[in-house]
Amino acid sequence: MSVKQPTQYRGILVAVTGLTPQVVTETLYCLTVKRQLAGEQPFVPAHIVLLTTGTSRKEAEQWLKGDAGWLRKFGKHYGATLGVKEDAFDKMTKVKQIVETDDVRQDADSEAAANGIFNAVRELVNEDPDNATAIVASIAGGRATMGYLLGYALTVFGRDQDRLTHVLVTEKDLEGASDFYFPYPRPKDNAIPGSSGERHYPGPESLELTDIPFNPLRRILLPKRFEKILSESRSVSDVVKLQREAAESEHKLVIQRPGGTNRKARITVSGFPLVAQPKQQKFYAWVARCRKYGKIIDLANVPDDVLVEYFWWDYGKRQSLNDFTNGTREMKKVWQALREEVPETSRTKSDDRKLIEIFVTEPQARIRARIVEALGNEALAPAYAVSRKDDKLCLAIDPDEIEFID
């Protein structure tokens, strides 16, 4: 699978490196030269970021950087063809040591590496508010743990234009060859002794870059919840905690009625507070309770037990509600209470049907607007908003995802 070229973005190549810094130039060759040879637009990065341990930093600086480094050699062979200066790849490369120690062997090292990788990727995304860059992450170098963490970080913070890759040497005899950094334009100029002792002349077919599918977390979470992870997380533990919070509250509706002298009403949609007027909250709680308990709100003929449910907001527990309505035997009291919920000018002039229409229309529209504000996304509102079909009020959310606090 080849890496797609996001031509409208500035490229950033991010790689974890260990004792095989060759993976950097091998990946770079596949992104640029090999694509160009195949008639495709080369992905020439504007920046290269290498995430290292203490030892792999020394390896990268010794073998990749500087006048004698392989990044400069790559530019010497291919810079003109790719439209950049000979020293461009060397100058655009930043080596970033993410752990203090030489290797990742202890728990503390693993935690430091995880946090370093996550923060490096998060910063690259945060530094691009205009969404003008595309990250290509290479997980071929370093310890397997570091490659995994880079892939995980891209899953958490990445965008649709970003890519997760792994470069492979297709000739087994060339794997681990210390002198092989990339194929030369003329293979005969680059004889590499393989592990068997036989000499090899690598060409474009000697390297293969695979594109590893991943699903960015921002596609799954509500935008406001993802922004919280992007802005507040400083460690992998933070990310895991915020993800768990998101999983627990995602697609959940929690309604707490007012009670006593101190407890205020509170409604949350997917964990976000729904800020609305008391009558709007009460209306929404009514529709949610009917959805939860399988009662149909048919505005053409509202059943008594459905109408009584509206006053749960005021009376709470079933016994208190029964005391108010005497079961459903005192519906005149219920209707009178309902008339007091609508504007005074409409109370005496309206029959029961008209009264219900007045009672429903305004809060239905306003509560939807408040839901959009809470979620931060119009497209997500239908799961929680009150809809009307054939004179019936409906909620799409699963009844099991509705919780009431009495």
N, C-alpha and C positions, 0 to 999 in steps of 0.2 A: 504494500500500500504506500503510495507516494505522498509526501507532505504537500498540501495545497499551498499555493502562493497567495497570501493576502496582499495584493499589490498596492492597496490604498493605505497601508499601514507602514510605520517605521518599525523595522524588525529588531528584536532583542533576543539574542541567543543566550540562554542560561543553562549552565552545565555543572554537575557535580563531578569532581575529579579526584582520583586517588593516585595510585602509582603508575597509571597509564594515561598520561596527559594526551596521548595520541587521539583519544576519543573526540577531543575538541576539534582538531583539524580534520579528522575523518568526517565528523558531522558537518563541519563547514564546507567541505568538499561536496558532500551530497546535496546540501542546500543550494549551493551556487553552481559549481562547475558541472556536476552531473545533470542537474536540471537544464542547464544551458545546452549541454550536448544532446539532450533529448528534445530540444526545440521548445522548452518551457522557459518562462520568465524566472531567472535566478532569484533566490531569496538572499539578498545581500544585507546582513544586519547592520544597523547603525551603532549597536552596542553589543559587547559580549561580556557576560558576568560569569566568573568561575567561582564556585562555592567550594571551599577546601578545608581540610584539617591543617595542622602545622606541617606535617610531612608533605602532604600533597601540594601545599602552597610552595614549598621549596622546589618540588618537582616541576610545577607549572612555571615558576619564575626562571628556573634553570633551562628548561627545554622549550618553552613556548615564547617567552618574552625576550625582548632585547634584540640587538642587531644580529645576533647569531641564532635567534630563536626560530622555531618552525612557523610561527605566525608570520614573521617577516619573510621567510622562505616561501610560504604560500602566496604572499602578496607579490613576491618577485616573479613567480611562475604564472600567476593568474590575475594579478591586480589590474593590469591593462585591459585584459579581456572582460573583466567584470566592471570596468569603469571606475576603479579606485586607485589611489596611490599605493606604491609598494609597501609603505609602512602603515597603511590604514588599519589593517586587522590587528597589528600589534598595539597601536595607539588606542583603538576602541575597546581594548580588553582590560577589564578590571578584575584583579584577583582579590577575593574577599574571604578571609579566614573566619569561619563561623564557630570554631571551637578553639580553646586555648591550648589543648593538648595536641600531640602529634598524630593521634589516631582515635578512633571511636571504639573503645573497648569496655568502658564502664558505664553504669546507668547514668551517671552525671554527664558523661560525654554524649551519650545518646540524646539526653534531654536538651543539652546545649545545641547539638547539631539540629535537632528538630526545630527548636525555637529560632535558630539562625536561618534555616532554610525558609521557614514560614514567614518570618519577618522580611526577608529579602524579597520574596515574591509579593507579599502584601504591599511593601513599599513601592515596588515597580508599578503595581496597579494603581495605588493611591497617587503616585506622581503623575498619573496620566488621566486627569479628570475629563479630558476631551475625547478619550477613547481612541487615540491616534496611533497607538503602538500595538504590535502583535508579538507575543512571547513564543519562542520555540524552546521548549525545555528538553534537554537531553539527559536521560537517566542512565546512560551506559557506563559512566565512570564512577569511581569511588566504591565504597561498600554498598552491598545490596540495600542496607537500611537507608542510606542516604538517597539512593535512587527512588526507593519507595516513598520517602518523605517529600521529595521534590514532586513526585506525581500526585501525592495527597494534597500538597500545598496548591498545586495548579487546579486540582479539583475544587478546592475551597474558594480560591480567589480568582481563578481564571475566567476568561471571557470566551465568547464563541469563536473569535478569530485566533485564539491561542492554540498551540499544538504541543502534544506530548510525544516524544520520539525516542527511538533506540537505534543506534547504529551497529551494524554487524559486519564483521570481516567474513566474506563468503568462502575464502580459501582457508581451510583448517590449518594448513601448514604455516599460514601467515599470522595466525592468532598469537598474540603476545610478542610478535617480532618487534624488538625495541627500536629498529631503524625505520619502521613503516609508519609514516604520519599521513600520507596521502599519495595517490598516484600522480606521477609526473605527466606533463603533456606528451612527452615521448617516453613510453615505458622502458625502452632500452637504456635510458639515462639513469634508471633507478633500480639497480639490481639489489634485491633483498634476500639474504639467506633465510630460508625457512627453518622450522624446528627440526626437519629431517636432514638439514644440510644442503638441500637442493636450492638453487638460486631461482628467485621469482621476479617477474617484471610486472608489477601490479598495474591494472588498467581500471577503467570505470566500473567494470563488472566485479571488481574485488571488494567493493563496499555496497552495502544496502541499508537504506534508512527506512525504518518502519514507523508508521504513524499509529500511535496507540490511542484508541477511542477513550474519551472520558466525558462525563456529564457535569458541567460546571454547576456548583451548588446554587448559584444565583438563578438558575433556571427553575429550581425546585422550590426555594424559599420565597416568601413574600419579600418584595423589595425593601421594605423598612426593616425587616428582620435581618436580611443579608447585609444592609448598610451598617447595622449594629455590629455584626461580626467583623466587617471590614474595618470599622473605625475603632472598636474597643478591644479586639483581641491582641494580646502581646505575647502569647505563648500557645503552644499546641493544647495545653490544658484549658486555656480560655476558649479556644475554638470548640473543643469537645463539649465543654459545659454549655456554651451558647447553642450548639447544635442540639443537645439533649433538651434544652429549654424549648427550642423551636419545635422539636418532634412532639413534646408533651402538649403544646398549646396549638399546634397547627390544626386548622379546620375544627376548632372547638368554640362553642358558644357558652359562656358562663354568665348567669344572671343572678345577682344578689339584690333582693328587695330591701327597701329601707326598714329598719326595725328599731324599736326603743327610742331613746333620746339621742344616742350617739352614732348608731350605725347608719351610714349613708348608702344609698342605692349605688350599685356598680355593675356595669355590663362590659364584658370584654369579648371581642371577636378575634379569634386566633391570637389571643394573648394581649391584644392592644385595646386600651380603654375606648369605649364608645361614649363620646361626649354629646349628650342630647338633653333636651328639656324633659322635666319629670313626666309630662303627659305622653311625650314621645316614647320614653322608656317604658312606661306602663303599657302603652299600646303594643310595643315590640315584645314585651314579656308575655302578653296575652297570646299573641300569635305563636310565640315559641312554645308556650305551655300546651296549646292545642296541637301543635306539631309533635311535641314530645309524647303526649298521651293519646294520640290518634283521634282527636276530635276535629271535625270539619267545620270551618267557619264559612257558612253559606250565607252571604249577605241578603239573598232573596228571602230567606227564612231562617234566622239565627236560632238554633235550638236553645232552650232555657239553660241547660247545663253548660253550654258553650259560652253564653253571655255571662253567666255567673263566674266563670273562670277569669274574666277580666279583673275581678276585684281581689284576686289572690295578692296582687301588688299591695293592697291596703290592709288585708286581713291575714294573709300568710297561711298558716297551717289550716288544714281542712276543717277542724272543729270551729275555729274562729270564723271561717267563711260560712259554715253551716249556720252558726249563730246569727250571722248577718242576714242570710236569705231564708232561714228556716227550711233548709234543703233547697227546693225550687218552688216552694209554695207561696212565697211572698215576692213575686216578680214585679209587682208594682213598685216596691221599694228599690228593686234593681234598676228598673227603667227610670225612676226618678233620679237615682244616683248617676245614671248614664247621661240624662239630660243636663245635669250640672257640669258635665265634662265638655260640652260644646258651647260656642258663643251664645250669650244670653239672647240675642236677637233671633236665634234659630230655635229656641227651646219650645215656645208655645205654638209656633206656626207649623211645626213639622210633625208628620205622622211617624210611626216607628220606622218605616222603611227609609224615609228621607233623613231621619235622625241618624240612622246607621251610616248612610252615605256621607253625611257631614262629619260624623265621628271618625270615619276611616280615612277619607281622602287626604287631609292635610298631614297627619302623622306618617302615613305610608310614604309620601314623597320626601318628607324631611328626614325620616330615619334612613332612607337610602343614601342621601347626601352625607349624613353623619358616618355611615358605614364606609363610604368611599374615603372620607377624611381619615378614618381610623386605619384603614388598610393601606392607604397611599396608592391605590391602583383601582381604577374604574373596572378593569376586566375581571377583578376578583370579587366584586360586590355581589353578583348574582347568587353565590352560594349562601349569603347571609341576608340579602335584601328580601323584603316582603313583596311577593308578586301577586297579581290578580288574574284569574282565569275563570271565565264563565261564572262570575259573581262569587268565586271562592278565593279566599286569601290563602297563600301558600308560602312555605319556606322550603328551600331545596336541601338544606343541611340535614344529615342523617340524624334521626331522633337520639341515637346513642351518643352523639357528640354534643348534646345539649345538657347542661347541668344547672340546677337551681339551688340557691342557698336561701333557705327559709328564715 
